[in-house]
């Protein structure tokens, strides 16, 4: 086991309430319980010595291979040796995911496809981010790790031999061709965590139920475009990153993974961003996953009606998956960080930032139609939204921290104004479409004032481009969304000139930087790689402007940076490595959006040519 496997050398398994990262070497080095945003049980990806892990190794002469069973969240890690081929099959059973559960299971199945293979296991949990001690109890039918909060029970099926190693355990088993064994790790908060005996029959039933769940879910997809495998994998990843009891997606499964090795841009992404979740609605609806889109809109509506925030604004940029706005940030000083990238932060201090763009993204999500009748907003919900837009009439023309959550002070960000324009535009449309009471006259006035202001101050005659902040010349890839939200036509001369400027300054071999920190200091040390979300937004912008050749090239090139299992982190580093929290929902939803846009434009071009 390497101290730190590359970020991209991981697969994700989950049960729609929490998730685990499994390295391509067979190690579970990230798992929190009982929820995504709970303290960790395994976190060796953030500290090899103190984080805890559940490792599996096998005699292997070549690097292991990792892949998913088609259209499922069942992960296979294959060990290749001259003496045999062994597999570890990892999954988390999905049992009534809509009900918040205190108990979760990770199943690890061992199988030999050829020859004979010896597996070695080591289960070393470290509860509460490695801060809580535990006691080991080795019984005849189960191994129990007792801690003050979450507890763990390890059970085996097959010829497993366990040995005590302090308060941890190690194990061995040897299997011949077509032989199976398995372990089940159950995590729970009950002081008396009870588990049923496991055997081959129970393991087979859990596997089949998990496989059938994912196959059934994938059959709901209406996507029949050109990139089936990657779009389906991205859809499953978004589903895995969604907390089913509330419908709230987390931005990523992890916290603290660096945007630059050794740098300080290491954030906790296990929360729900209004922005990310809202933009996922279009991607989900585009694939036919209506239930997930409706669930998030319900969660978002609850946040608008509650109006409970840290800052006192009507909305804040992120919440816990249950809607709690409190996300105090602290540093885990005892963790060294991934490959020495400290500080490791838990919680997120950006929750109290003012980012005005979220009102536009929220309105975009609520305005997207699912069904004409079902979509008529309830009176109380509409009144809450209308009240927020009335508030925004007086609040939109303020400096804020902007979409990238920089910590360099508030500024007049063009993207924030763009999305305030979108908030009023969609609000007016919804009021007219559904005949809802509203003071649309003041919304229209604010909408038009914003458009004029952006054209005057967000446009740089010197750069011949829309720029990051007013009266400046710095470019910003967030503005790639301008044509997508309808602020400008995809063929508007000002937009085409902006796109050309971005290509010259922000695009590197089809990969796109968010902005240049040297040109626009963001208050953070270190640099970063290209931002994968922006690379897919670039594809969408090219496709909308009719540049289908460059768009398809950029899209296909970007797909080559996915890991073998089809997953993306937040960024791509200078040598092609993945950086940042993993996998990132924003990247996968942008991949889906880009694929849908490119398919649509290519189909349109084919019809015109015919």
FIDRENBA-572287 format. One record per residue (C-alpha): residue in three letters; x, y, z. Coordinates in nm, 3 decimals, m for minus. Example, Ala and Ser with C-alpha at 12.3 -4.5 7.8 and 13.67 -1.06 7.14 Angstrom:
NODE  residu        x        y        z
NODE     ala    1.230   m0.450    0.780
NODE     ser    1.367   m0.106    0.714
END
This chain:
NODE  residu        x        y        z
NODE     unk    0.000    0.000    0.000
NODE     unk    0.144    0.333   m0.106
NODE     unk    0.127    0.612    0.148
NODE     unk   m0.102    0.809   m0.083
NODE     unk   m0.259    0.664   m0.394
NODE     unk   m0.315    0.926   m0.667
NODE     unk   m0.652    1.094   m0.624
NODE     unk   m0.768    0.959   m0.960
NODE     unk   m0.683    0.602   m0.857
NODE     unk   m1.010    0.560   m0.672
NODE     unk   m1.363    0.438   m0.726
NODE     unk   m1.674    0.540   m0.534
NODE     unk   m1.937    0.317   m0.375
NODE     unk   m2.230    0.434   m0.166
NODE     unk   m2.583    0.378   m0.039
NODE     unk   m2.727    0.728   m0.111
NODE     unk   m2.658    0.844    0.245
NODE     unk   m2.282    0.803    0.269
NODE     unk   m2.004    0.684    0.041
NODE     unk   m1.659    0.523    0.044
NODE     unk   m1.353    0.574   m0.171
NODE     unk   m1.172    0.253   m0.267
NODE     unk   m0.825    0.288   m0.415
NODE     unk   m0.724    0.085   m0.718
NODE     unk   m0.495   m0.104   m0.482
NODE     unk   m0.797   m0.228   m0.285
NODE     unk   m0.788    0.009    0.013
NODE     unk   m1.093    0.183    0.157
NODE     unk   m0.926    0.511    0.255
NODE     unk   m1.231    0.733    0.297
NODE     unk   m1.566    0.662    0.463
NODE     unk   m1.780    0.873    0.694
NODE     unk   m2.081    0.752    0.890
NODE     unk   m2.369    0.772    0.928
NODE     unk   m2.385    1.054    0.667
NODE     unk   m2.165    1.216    0.405
NODE     unk   m2.092    1.505    0.642
NODE     unk   m2.032    1.291    0.952
NODE     unk   m1.686    1.240    1.104
NODE     unk   m1.469    0.985    0.927
NODE     unk   m1.415    0.619    1.012
NODE     unk   m1.148    0.576    0.743
NODE     unk   m0.947    0.880    0.631
NODE     unk   m0.603    0.756    0.531
NODE     unk   m0.635    0.961    0.213
NODE     unk   m0.579    1.262    0.442
NODE     unk   m0.329    1.102    0.679
NODE     unk   m0.167    0.767    0.610
NODE     unk   m0.065    0.709    0.972
NODE     unk   m0.359    0.850    1.167
NODE     unk   m0.658    0.844    0.930
NODE     unk   m0.748    0.475    0.934
NODE     unk   m0.810    0.236    0.644
NODE     unk   m0.952   m0.100    0.540
NODE     unk   m0.692   m0.251    0.313
NODE     unk   m0.692   m0.556    0.089
NODE     unk   m0.384   m0.674   m0.097
NODE     unk   m0.316   m0.979   m0.311
NODE     unk   m0.013   m1.139   m0.468
NODE     unk    0.008   m0.946   m0.793
NODE     unk    0.284   m0.892   m1.046
NODE     unk    0.109   m0.612   m1.233
NODE     unk   m0.082   m0.301   m1.124
NODE     unk   m0.442   m0.380   m1.024
NODE     unk   m0.725   m0.276   m1.256
NODE     unk   m1.042   m0.105   m1.133
NODE     unk   m1.377   m0.083   m1.310
NODE     unk   m1.751   m0.074   m1.246
NODE     unk   m1.999   m0.340   m1.339
NODE     unk   m2.189   m0.182   m1.628
NODE     unk   m2.455    0.071   m1.521
NODE     unk   m2.411    0.005   m1.150
NODE     unk   m2.224    0.144   m0.850
NODE     unk   m2.062   m0.195   m0.788
NODE     unk   m1.685   m0.158   m0.806
NODE     unk   m1.442   m0.432   m0.909
NODE     unk   m1.071   m0.419   m0.825
NODE     unk   m0.886   m0.690   m1.017
NODE     unk   m0.548   m0.825   m0.908
NODE     unk   m0.344   m0.979   m1.190
NODE     unk   m0.069   m1.233   m1.123
NODE     unk    0.093   m1.528   m1.297
NODE     unk   m0.059   m1.765   m1.041
NODE     unk   m0.412   m1.634   m1.077
NODE     unk   m0.657   m1.348   m1.118
NODE     unk   m0.835   m1.231   m0.805
NODE     unk   m1.109   m0.973   m0.760
NODE     unk   m1.245   m0.763   m0.478
NODE     unk   m1.605   m0.655   m0.545
NODE     unk   m1.712   m0.358   m0.332
NODE     unk   m2.062   m0.221   m0.287
NODE     unk   m2.294   m0.069   m0.030
NODE     unk   m2.648   m0.214   m0.024
NODE     unk   m2.925    0.039   m0.088
NODE     unk   m3.208   m0.024    0.158
NODE     unk   m3.498    0.225    0.163
NODE     unk   m3.262    0.518    0.101
NODE     unk   m3.536    0.777    0.151
NODE     unk   m3.534    0.702    0.525
NODE     unk   m3.238    0.842    0.719
NODE     unk   m3.054    0.544    0.868
NODE     unk   m2.801    0.516    1.150
NODE     unk   m2.670    0.184    1.019
NODE     unk   m2.477    0.135    0.693
NODE     unk   m2.297   m0.162    0.540
NODE     unk   m1.993   m0.200    0.319
NODE     unk   m1.968   m0.541    0.150
NODE     unk   m1.636   m0.668    0.015
NODE     unk   m1.657   m0.990   m0.190
NODE     unk   m1.345   m1.188   m0.280
NODE     unk   m1.342   m1.398   m0.592
NODE     unk   m1.081   m1.583   m0.796
NODE     unk   m1.143   m1.600   m1.170
NODE     unk   m0.834   m1.808   m1.253
NODE     unk   m0.569   m2.000   m1.062
NODE     unk   m0.516   m1.948   m0.692
NODE     unk   m0.481   m1.617   m0.503
NODE     unk   m0.396   m1.527   m0.145
NODE     unk   m0.561   m1.211   m0.008
NODE     unk   m0.437   m1.016    0.294
NODE     unk   m0.669   m0.782    0.489
NODE     unk   m0.616   m0.511    0.746
NODE     unk   m0.905   m0.326    0.913
NODE     unk   m0.784   m0.021    1.107
NODE     unk   m1.069    0.221    1.178
NODE     unk   m0.993    0.561    1.329
NODE     unk   m1.314    0.720    1.450
NODE     unk   m1.400    1.092    1.456
NODE     unk   m1.128    1.201    1.213
NODE     unk   m0.877    0.992    1.408
NODE     unk   m0.950    1.173    1.736
NODE     unk   m1.153    0.903    1.918
NODE     unk   m1.000    0.589    2.065
NODE     unk   m1.169    0.252    2.021
NODE     unk   m1.173   m0.089    2.188
NODE     unk   m1.155   m0.419    2.002
NODE     unk   m1.372   m0.719    2.091
NODE     unk   m1.301   m1.034    1.888
NODE     unk   m1.599   m1.267    1.914
NODE     unk   m1.656   m1.600    1.745
NODE     unk   m1.910   m1.466    1.498
NODE     unk   m1.808   m1.099    1.469
NODE     unk   m1.534   m0.849    1.543
NODE     unk   m1.648   m0.533    1.717
NODE     unk   m1.478   m0.195    1.723
NODE     unk   m1.630    0.002    2.010
NODE     unk   m1.600    0.381    2.012
NODE     unk   m1.784    0.665    2.182
NODE     unk   m1.982    0.760    1.873
NODE     unk   m1.998    0.536    1.568
NODE     unk   m1.930    0.165    1.618
NODE     unk   m1.822   m0.096    1.365
NODE     unk   m1.887   m0.469    1.333
NODE     unk   m1.684   m0.685    1.096
NODE     unk   m1.822   m1.023    0.985
NODE     unk   m1.683   m1.278    0.746
NODE     unk   m1.815   m1.551    0.519
NODE     unk   m1.565   m1.804    0.392
NODE     unk   m1.220   m1.934    0.498
NODE     unk   m1.105   m1.614    0.669
NODE     unk   m0.843   m1.624    0.946
NODE     unk   m0.830   m1.315    1.166
NODE     unk   m0.551   m1.200    1.398
NODE     unk   m0.546   m0.925    1.653
NODE     unk   m0.307   m0.636    1.593
NODE     unk   m0.342   m0.407    1.892
NODE     unk   m0.696   m0.267    1.864
NODE     unk   m0.707   m0.350    1.491
NODE     unk   m0.729   m0.677    1.300
NODE     unk   m0.552   m0.840    1.009
NODE     unk   m0.674   m1.136    0.808
NODE     unk   m0.580   m1.382    0.538
NODE     unk   m0.761   m1.610    0.299
NODE     unk   m0.664   m1.815   m0.002
NODE     unk   m0.913   m1.898   m0.275
NODE     unk   m0.906   m2.120   m0.581
NODE     unk   m1.081   m2.069   m0.911
NODE     unk   m1.452   m1.979   m0.880
NODE     unk   m1.433   m1.976   m0.499
NODE     unk   m1.590   m1.688   m0.306
NODE     unk   m1.556   m1.526    0.033
NODE     unk   m1.679   m1.197    0.173
NODE     unk   m1.666   m0.954    0.463
NODE     unk   m1.939   m0.716    0.575
NODE     unk   m1.851   m0.404    0.770
NODE     unk   m2.153   m0.259    0.950
NODE     unk   m2.133    0.094    1.090
NODE     unk   m2.387    0.231    1.334
NODE     unk   m2.446    0.469    1.623
NODE     unk   m2.635    0.231    1.850
NODE     unk   m2.456    0.137    2.171
NODE     unk   m2.567   m0.220    2.108
NODE     unk   m2.513   m0.252    1.733
NODE     unk   m2.685   m0.576    1.637
NODE     unk   m2.614   m0.758    1.312
NODE     unk   m2.759   m1.070    1.155
NODE     unk   m2.529   m1.363    1.071
NODE     unk   m2.388   m1.356    0.719
NODE     unk   m2.331   m1.642    0.482
NODE     unk   m2.293   m1.705    0.112
NODE     unk   m2.667   m1.686    0.055
NODE     unk   m2.704   m1.349    0.226
NODE     unk   m2.406   m1.205    0.039
NODE     unk   m2.550   m1.318   m0.294
NODE     unk   m2.887   m1.164   m0.209
NODE     unk   m2.726   m0.830   m0.112
NODE     unk   m2.528   m0.827   m0.435
NODE     unk   m2.828   m0.904   m0.654
NODE     unk   m3.049   m0.647   m0.482
NODE     unk   m2.781   m0.379   m0.521
NODE     unk   m2.723   m0.465   m0.886
NODE     unk   m3.096   m0.468   m0.958
NODE     unk   m3.146   m0.132   m0.784
NODE     unk   m2.893    0.039   m1.010
NODE     unk   m3.015   m0.132   m1.325
NODE     unk   m3.371   m0.030   m1.244
NODE     unk   m3.265    0.329   m1.181
NODE     unk   m3.068    0.348   m1.504
NODE     unk   m3.366    0.221   m1.705
NODE     unk   m3.540    0.550   m1.623
NODE     unk   m3.286    0.742   m1.829
NODE     unk   m3.406    0.877   m2.161
NODE     unk   m3.056    0.954   m2.290
NODE     unk   m2.982    0.791   m2.626
NODE     unk   m2.698    1.013   m2.743
NODE     unk   m2.342    0.952   m2.854
NODE     unk   m2.169    0.920   m2.516
NODE     unk   m2.378    0.660   m2.335
NODE     unk   m2.110    0.516   m2.108
NODE     unk   m1.972    0.846   m1.980
NODE     unk   m2.313    1.010   m1.940
NODE     unk   m2.451    0.708   m1.756
NODE     unk   m2.148    0.696   m1.528
NODE     unk   m2.186    1.066   m1.451
NODE     unk   m2.556    1.018   m1.375
NODE     unk   m2.478    0.733   m1.134
NODE     unk   m2.210    0.948   m0.972
NODE     unk   m2.458    1.233   m0.918
NODE     unk   m2.703    0.984   m0.768
NODE     unk   m2.433    0.844   m0.538
NODE     unk   m2.356    1.197   m0.417
NODE     unk   m2.719    1.276   m0.331
NODE     unk   m2.850    1.233    0.022
NODE     unk   m3.173    1.050   m0.053
NODE     unk   m3.372    1.143    0.262
NODE     unk   m3.370    1.512    0.162
NODE     unk   m3.278    1.507   m0.208
NODE     unk   m2.975    1.729   m0.139
NODE     unk   m2.657    1.658   m0.340
NODE     unk   m2.315    1.709   m0.184
NODE     unk   m2.051    1.887   m0.390
NODE     unk   m1.812    1.593   m0.348
NODE     unk   m1.767    1.287   m0.131
NODE     unk   m1.451    1.418    0.034
NODE     unk   m1.296    1.705    0.226
NODE     unk   m0.946    1.844    0.234
NODE     unk   m0.810    1.711   m0.096
NODE     unk   m0.582    1.980   m0.239
NODE     unk   m0.619    2.191   m0.551
NODE     unk   m0.239    2.202   m0.553
NODE     unk   m0.009    1.947   m0.387
NODE     unk    0.136    2.118   m0.082
NODE     unk   m0.099    2.416   m0.123
NODE     unk   m0.358    2.555    0.115
NODE     unk   m0.671    2.538   m0.104
NODE     unk   m0.812    2.238    0.078
NODE     unk   m1.184    2.269    0.146
NODE     unk   m1.467    2.057    0.286
NODE     unk   m1.708    1.979    0.001
NODE     unk   m1.949    1.743    0.182
NODE     unk   m2.229    2.000    0.184
NODE     unk   m2.502    2.116   m0.051
NODE     unk   m2.432    2.426   m0.256
NODE     unk   m2.739    2.607   m0.386
NODE     unk   m2.546    2.675   m0.706
NODE     unk   m2.433    2.319   m0.777
NODE     unk   m2.766    2.161   m0.686
NODE     unk   m2.965    2.413   m0.889
NODE     unk   m2.757    2.361   m1.202
NODE     unk   m2.794    1.985   m1.161
NODE     unk   m3.170    2.015   m1.217
NODE     unk   m3.127    2.080   m1.588
NODE     unk   m2.886    1.788   m1.627
NODE     unk   m3.118    1.548   m1.444
NODE     unk   m3.426    1.658   m1.636
NODE     unk   m3.230    1.625   m1.960
NODE     unk   m3.172    1.259   m1.877
NODE     unk   m3.528    1.194   m1.766
NODE     unk   m3.450    1.164   m1.394
NODE     unk   m3.747    1.370   m1.287
NODE     unk   m3.777    1.240   m0.930
NODE     unk   m3.428    1.360   m0.838
NODE     unk   m3.487    1.703   m0.990
NODE     unk   m3.817    1.740   m0.806
NODE     unk   m3.660    1.628   m0.476
NODE     unk   m3.390    1.892   m0.494
NODE     unk   m3.635    2.164   m0.589
NODE     unk   m3.841    2.067   m0.284
NODE     unk   m3.527    2.093   m0.066
NODE     unk   m3.446    2.430   m0.222
NODE     unk   m3.801    2.554   m0.169
NODE     unk   m3.777    2.457    0.196
NODE     unk   m3.462    2.667    0.232
NODE     unk   m3.632    2.968    0.074
NODE     unk   m3.938    2.936    0.298
NODE     unk   m3.730    2.882    0.611
NODE     unk   m3.507    3.184    0.547
NODE     unk   m3.265    3.059    0.814
NODE     unk   m2.907    3.159    0.735
NODE     unk   m2.584    3.243    0.912
NODE     unk   m2.552    3.581    0.739
NODE     unk   m2.912    3.697    0.770
NODE     unk   m2.959    3.696    0.390
NODE     unk   m3.262    3.507    0.251
NODE     unk   m3.036    3.229    0.120
NODE     unk   m2.680    3.124    0.190
NODE     unk   m2.449    2.957   m0.056
NODE     unk   m2.439    2.616    0.114
NODE     unk   m2.608    2.411    0.383
NODE     unk   m2.574    2.074    0.545
NODE     unk   m2.765    1.802    0.367
NODE     unk   m3.049    1.832    0.619
NODE     unk   m3.074    2.209    0.563
NODE     unk   m2.880    2.318    0.872
NODE     unk   m2.699    2.645    0.784
NODE     unk   m2.431    2.609    1.055
NODE     unk   m2.100    2.490    0.907
NODE     unk   m1.828    2.616    1.142
NODE     unk   m1.482    2.566    0.998
NODE     unk   m1.195    2.416    1.198
NODE     unk   m0.851    2.279    1.114
NODE     unk   m0.756    1.919    1.194
NODE     unk   m0.399    1.989    1.302
NODE     unk   m0.325    1.622    1.372
NODE     unk   m0.376    1.531    1.003
NODE     unk   m0.081    1.593    0.774
NODE     unk   m0.306    1.624    0.468
NODE     unk   m0.292    1.441    0.136
NODE     unk    0.079    1.416    0.050
NODE     unk    0.150    1.684    0.309
NODE     unk   m0.112    1.930    0.184
NODE     unk   m0.217    2.109    0.501
NODE     unk   m0.428    2.253    0.651
NODE     unk   m0.702    1.992    0.654
NODE     unk   m1.029    2.175    0.712
NODE     unk   m1.363    2.038    0.831
NODE     unk   m1.665    2.262    0.798
NODE     unk   m1.665    2.552    0.556
NODE     unk   m1.620    2.915    0.653
NODE     unk   m1.740    3.029    0.312
NODE     unk   m2.097    2.950    0.421
NODE     unk   m2.132    3.305    0.551
NODE     unk   m2.008    3.470    0.235
NODE     unk   m2.229    3.694    0.024
NODE     unk   m2.260    3.542   m0.322
NODE     unk   m2.549    3.703   m0.502
NODE     unk   m2.539    3.466   m0.800
NODE     unk   m2.715    3.193   m0.598
NODE     unk   m3.048    3.373   m0.637
NODE     unk   m3.025    3.338   m1.012
NODE     unk   m2.931    2.973   m1.001
NODE     unk   m3.214    2.902   m0.757
NODE     unk   m3.462    3.074   m0.988
NODE     unk   m3.327    2.879   m1.286
NODE     unk   m3.387    2.552   m1.101
NODE     unk   m3.740    2.644   m0.994
NODE     unk   m3.836    2.777   m1.338
NODE     unk   m3.749    2.458   m1.528
NODE     unk   m4.069    2.279   m1.614
NODE     unk   m4.136    1.918   m1.530
NODE     unk   m4.508    1.913   m1.586
NODE     unk   m4.741    2.206   m1.653
NODE     unk   m4.991    2.108   m1.384
NODE     unk   m4.759    1.957   m1.122
NODE     unk   m4.524    2.253   m1.156
NODE     unk   m4.774    2.520   m1.053
NODE     unk   m4.602    2.656   m0.741
NODE     unk   m4.792    2.632   m0.413
NODE     unk   m4.910    2.969   m0.289
NODE     unk   m4.691    2.978    0.022
NODE     unk   m4.385    2.874   m0.175
NODE     unk   m4.448    3.135   m0.442
NODE     unk   m4.498    3.407   m0.181
NODE     unk   m4.162    3.316   m0.026
NODE     unk   m3.985    3.326   m0.364
NODE     unk   m4.153    3.652   m0.460
NODE     unk   m4.043    3.799   m0.128
NODE     unk   m3.683    3.700   m0.201
NODE     unk   m3.698    3.867   m0.544
NODE     unk   m3.851    4.179   m0.390
NODE     unk   m3.556    4.184   m0.147
NODE     unk   m3.311    4.130   m0.436
NODE     unk   m3.445    4.441   m0.612
NODE     unk   m3.277    4.645   m0.338
NODE     unk   m2.979    4.414   m0.286
NODE     unk   m2.840    4.313   m0.626
NODE     unk   m2.615    4.615   m0.681
NODE     unk   m2.361    4.526   m0.411
NODE     unk   m2.006    4.387   m0.417
NODE     unk   m1.982    4.022   m0.312
NODE     unk   m1.731    3.737   m0.286
NODE     unk   m1.830    3.581   m0.620
NODE     unk   m1.883    3.228   m0.746
NODE     unk   m1.530    3.102   m0.671
NODE     unk   m1.553    3.183   m0.299
NODE     unk   m1.233    3.379   m0.303
NODE     unk   m1.113    3.524    0.025
NODE     unk   m0.974    3.848   m0.116
NODE     unk   m1.264    4.077   m0.031
NODE     unk   m1.593    4.173   m0.194
NODE     unk   m1.593    4.302   m0.550
NODE     unk   m1.837    4.387   m0.829
NODE     unk   m1.831    4.049   m1.002
NODE     unk   m1.991    4.036   m1.345
NODE     unk   m2.109    3.678   m1.296
NODE     unk   m2.301    3.777   m0.982
NODE     unk   m2.483    4.049   m1.177
NODE     unk   m2.548    3.806   m1.462
NODE     unk   m2.722    3.564   m1.228
NODE     unk   m2.922    3.840   m1.057
NODE     unk   m3.046    3.925   m1.408
NODE     unk   m3.142    3.557   m1.449
NODE     unk   m3.328    3.563   m1.114
NODE     unk   m3.551    3.850   m1.224
NODE     unk   m3.592    3.716   m1.577
NODE     unk   m3.708    3.372   m1.457
NODE     unk   m3.921    3.528   m1.183
NODE     unk   m4.111    3.736   m1.439
NODE     unk   m4.157    3.433   m1.663
NODE     unk   m4.291    3.217   m1.378
NODE     unk   m4.530    3.489   m1.260
NODE     unk   m4.672    3.523   m1.611
NODE     unk   m4.679    3.151   m1.688
NODE     unk   m4.852    3.046   m1.369
NODE     unk   m5.052    3.368   m1.313
NODE     unk   m4.899    3.421   m0.971
NODE     unk   m4.926    3.755   m0.786
NODE     unk   m4.604    3.958   m0.802
NODE     unk   m4.470    4.308   m0.843
NODE     unk   m4.323    4.220   m1.180
NODE     unk   m4.283    4.585   m1.279
NODE     unk   m3.999    4.635   m1.031
NODE     unk   m3.848    4.300   m1.130
NODE     unk   m3.845    4.403   m1.496
NODE     unk   m3.688    4.737   m1.409
NODE     unk   m3.412    4.567   m1.208
NODE     unk   m3.357    4.310   m1.481
NODE     unk   m3.313    4.578   m1.746
NODE     unk   m3.091    4.791   m1.523
NODE     unk   m2.860    4.494   m1.469
NODE     unk   m2.833    4.421   m1.839
NODE     unk   m2.741    4.780   m1.919
NODE     unk   m2.493    4.791   m1.632
NODE     unk   m2.318    4.470   m1.739
NODE     unk   m2.294    4.592   m2.097
NODE     unk   m2.141    4.919   m1.980
NODE     unk   m1.915    4.810   m1.692
NODE     unk   m1.875    4.433   m1.733
NODE     unk   m1.760    4.476   m2.093
NODE     unk   m1.398    4.577   m2.148
NODE     unk   m1.338    4.770   m2.472
NODE     unk   m0.966    4.709   m2.419
NODE     unk   m1.004    4.328   m2.399
NODE     unk   m1.308    4.319   m2.628
NODE     unk   m1.457    4.077   m2.376
NODE     unk   m1.685    4.047   m2.078
NODE     unk   m1.459    4.045   m1.773
NODE     unk   m1.453    3.906   m1.420
NODE     unk   m1.535    4.227   m1.237
NODE     unk   m1.646    4.574   m1.329
NODE     unk   m1.397    4.822   m1.472
NODE     unk   m1.125    4.555   m1.495
NODE     unk   m0.964    4.340   m1.765
NODE     unk   m0.940    3.997   m1.596
NODE     unk   m1.121    3.714   m1.772
NODE     unk   m1.334    3.459   m1.588
NODE     unk   m1.460    3.122   m1.715
NODE     unk   m1.782    3.145   m1.512
NODE     unk   m1.907    3.379   m1.785
NODE     unk   m1.919    3.081   m2.021
NODE     unk   m2.274    3.045   m1.883
NODE     unk   m2.386    3.376   m2.040
NODE     unk   m2.545    3.221   m2.351
NODE     unk   m2.674    2.918   m2.158
NODE     unk   m2.892    3.138   m1.934
NODE     unk   m3.001    3.357   m2.227
NODE     unk   m2.823    3.680   m2.134
NODE     unk   m2.660    3.697   m2.478
NODE     unk   m2.705    3.507   m2.800
NODE     unk   m2.442    3.242   m2.864
NODE     unk   m2.364    3.427   m3.187
NODE     unk   m2.361    3.779   m3.046
NODE     unk   m2.043    3.958   m3.163
NODE     unk   m1.956    4.059   m2.807
NODE     unk   m1.992    3.699   m2.693
NODE     unk   m1.785    3.555   m2.979
NODE     unk   m1.515    3.807   m2.901
NODE     unk   m1.526    3.706   m2.533
NODE     unk   m1.503    3.338   m2.624
NODE     unk   m1.202    3.410   m2.842
NODE     unk   m1.030    3.603   m2.561
NODE     unk   m1.090    3.315   m2.320
NODE     unk   m0.941    3.071   m2.569
NODE     unk   m0.626    3.279   m2.586
NODE     unk   m0.583    3.328   m2.210
NODE     unk   m0.771    3.062   m2.011
NODE     unk   m0.770    2.757   m2.242
NODE     unk   m0.473    2.520   m2.251
NODE     unk   m0.508    2.225   m2.487
NODE     unk   m0.887    2.229   m2.442
NODE     unk   m0.857    2.251   m2.061
NODE     unk   m0.985    2.569   m1.901
NODE     unk   m0.864    2.772   m1.602
NODE     unk   m1.122    2.953   m1.390
NODE     unk   m0.925    3.276   m1.393
NODE     unk   m0.566    3.393   m1.348
NODE     unk   m0.498    3.442   m0.973
NODE     unk   m0.191    3.651   m1.060
NODE     unk   m0.408    3.898   m1.250
NODE     unk   m0.687    3.894   m0.989
NODE     unk   m0.550    3.813   m0.639
NODE     unk   m0.795    3.594   m0.450
NODE     unk   m0.648    3.605   m0.100
NODE     unk   m0.529    3.243   m0.110
NODE     unk   m0.179    3.101   m0.130
NODE     unk   m0.072    2.868   m0.407
NODE     unk   m0.203    2.808   m0.755
NODE     unk   m0.437    2.552   m0.905
NODE     unk   m0.492    2.336   m1.210
NODE     unk   m0.750    2.371   m1.483
NODE     unk   m1.107    2.352   m1.358
NODE     unk   m1.293    2.056   m1.506
NODE     unk   m1.635    2.220   m1.470
NODE     unk   m1.513    2.510   m1.684
NODE     unk   m1.372    2.274   m1.946
NODE     unk   m1.718    2.126   m1.996
NODE     unk   m1.881    2.472   m1.992
NODE     unk   m1.640    2.562   m2.271
NODE     unk   m1.765    2.265   m2.475
NODE     unk   m2.123    2.381   m2.425
NODE     unk   m2.037    2.738   m2.529
NODE     unk   m1.858    2.619   m2.843
NODE     unk   m2.149    2.393   m2.936
NODE     unk   m2.405    2.670   m2.889
NODE     unk   m2.203    2.904   m3.109
NODE     unk   m2.198    2.644   m3.389
NODE     unk   m1.829    2.551   m3.356
NODE     unk   m1.906    2.181   m3.354
NODE     unk   m1.564    2.055   m3.464
NODE     unk   m1.373    2.232   m3.186
NODE     unk   m1.652    2.148   m2.940
NODE     unk   m1.636    1.777   m3.009
NODE     unk   m1.257    1.777   m3.002
NODE     unk   m1.255    1.955   m2.665
NODE     unk   m1.519    1.718   m2.526
NODE     unk   m1.348    1.400   m2.641
NODE     unk   m1.014    1.532   m2.519
NODE     unk   m1.160    1.610   m2.178
NODE     unk   m1.304    1.258   m2.147
NODE     unk   m0.952    1.115   m2.169
NODE     unk   m0.875    1.276   m1.832
NODE     unk   m1.137    1.070   m1.651
NODE     unk   m0.998    0.787   m1.444
NODE     unk   m1.041    0.429   m1.558
NODE     unk   m1.373    0.407   m1.375
NODE     unk   m1.502    0.724   m1.548
NODE     unk   m1.473    0.963   m1.253
NODE     unk   m1.348    1.322   m1.231
NODE     unk   m1.211    1.528   m0.946
NODE     unk   m1.242    1.905   m0.937
NODE     unk   m0.930    1.993   m1.136
NODE     unk   m0.665    1.863   m1.374
NODE     unk   m0.307    1.935   m1.273
NODE     unk   m0.012    2.038   m1.495
NODE     unk    0.088    1.678   m1.570
NODE     unk   m0.266    1.546   m1.617
NODE     unk   m0.321    1.433   m1.257
NODE     unk   m0.656    1.489   m1.089
NODE     unk   m0.666    1.741   m0.806
NODE     unk   m0.922    1.858   m0.552
NODE     unk   m1.212    1.680   m0.390
NODE     unk   m1.326    1.360   m0.555
NODE     unk   m1.545    1.285   m0.732
NODE     unk   m1.692    1.629   m0.787
NODE     unk   m2.063    1.652   m0.866
NODE     unk   m2.029    1.988   m1.046
NODE     unk   m1.789    1.834   m1.299
NODE     unk   m2.017    1.539   m1.370
NODE     unk   m2.329    1.751   m1.409
NODE     unk   m2.137    1.978   m1.648
NODE     unk   m2.028    1.671   m1.847
NODE     unk   m2.393    1.571   m1.883
NODE     unk   m2.496    1.924   m1.984
NODE     unk   m2.215    1.944   m2.242
NODE     unk   m2.307    1.604   m2.388
NODE     unk   m2.674    1.700   m2.417
NODE     unk   m2.587    2.033   m2.579
NODE     unk   m2.338    1.881   m2.820
NODE     unk   m2.579    1.601   m2.916
NODE     unk   m2.855    1.856   m2.975
NODE     unk   m2.641    2.083   m3.192
NODE     unk   m2.491    1.794   m3.390
NODE     unk   m2.836    1.648   m3.456
NODE     unk   m2.958    1.989   m3.569
NODE     unk   m2.662    2.027   m3.805
NODE     unk   m2.732    1.680   m3.949
NODE     unk   m3.096    1.769   m4.017
NODE     unk   m2.997    2.095   m4.187
NODE     unk   m2.740    1.915   m4.401
NODE     unk   m3.000    1.659   m4.505
END
